[in-house]
Amino acid sequence: MGIAMFFKSKKSELPDASQMPQIVADSGIQHIAFIMDGNGRWARERGLPREAGHGVGVKAFKKAVTLCRDWGIKTVTTYAFSTENWKRPPQEVKEIMRLLDVYIKEAEDDNDKNRIRYIFLGDKERLGEELRAKCLYLEDLTKDNTLILNIALNYGGRDELVRAVNSLIAEGKTEICEEDISSRLYTCESPDPDLIVRTGGEVRLSNFLLWQSQYSELYFTDCLWPDFDESELIASIVEFSKRKRRYGGV
């Protein structure tokens, strides 16, 4: 697993955005995942309610996905709402779900332009029938698109593993191998993430992609998610390109 670190690089030391498609190709990065942390703190620092930070965070999310697509990264996964996030203030949860609803409608309208395949990771049942139906419709509408965007929603890594094992047991499996579990994960149509980026200064995975992150490189930054811009994304990918991935070898 990659070394947990905070990467500090001056913007003047970073390559130009025009160089990123080649850097992405040379590094071999196919899948990048984001733990989008710091929306609430960003708002609080500005004297705003926590939910205000989520609206700005959506803009940063859209920009990051577009850049990844344009630079040749084929799969993006974002941690939008965890199984533990229901503990947050009701008004904040309500605003997150409202923003999600708006985003889904925009994704439908922009399908022909963006050509993104949406997959929602997590237990959709708790989302309510209307929002669940919208998630399923968007998944079906975009199923033939190229770039995969996994949105982890009411998602927990342990919950995902329990669900995968129980589904195998229900089929009568008495002996389970790694391939069996991988085939039943929400991410079964995606490769494991090459790079996991966490913003907001925390240094942990917080129940995110626990099985899939076995050999992911980890990148942590103090930057709060609403401030995660092109230069921050470039810095994370450049750092990934410097890592030596041995997968337990020498």
Disulfide bonds with the S-S distance in Angstrom:
none
